[in-house]
Amino acid sequence: MSKKNIETENEIQPTLAKFKSYSVDEILAAGGATAFADKLGKNSRTLLEGLKTLPKDAFLTEEEAQQALETLNASK
């Protein structure tokens, strides 16, 4: 088997595999974080619209958030 033709057995790709990552140099070359986001078509309005499309059970309840914060504080 050559390195160019590696086959996998129907592996499920991780959720983050569809997102491209960018280096700090690429972001700075674009003119900074805000300019970089603008070039990608990202802004606070599209972020809020995306959050509105999520189901209600995608968010933590007050009790779950409090428990998560307590867990984080205990692990410091």
Steps between C-alpha positions, in 0.01 A plus 500: 500500500646836402469814707312672218216248492412442863157347539289517813212277601205741482627704792269769628672836468505720808257791498778757487657340192282714274642825641817653363744648747708808434838603634565820689710619205205454261273698730753781544568510125128558444517810719408357840216300647218733394623540143560126477145424619360751251687331216351165603151653513474458875353767726298532818171500309568164332615363835173602665298360209687170533431485872129556438486193275626269776243295691424605858655183641837600349549748785573435866229559756578732791557196722733334247695822453541542877619139535746546212642817659537325836682213331735742322575689820566178690754384240718812524 
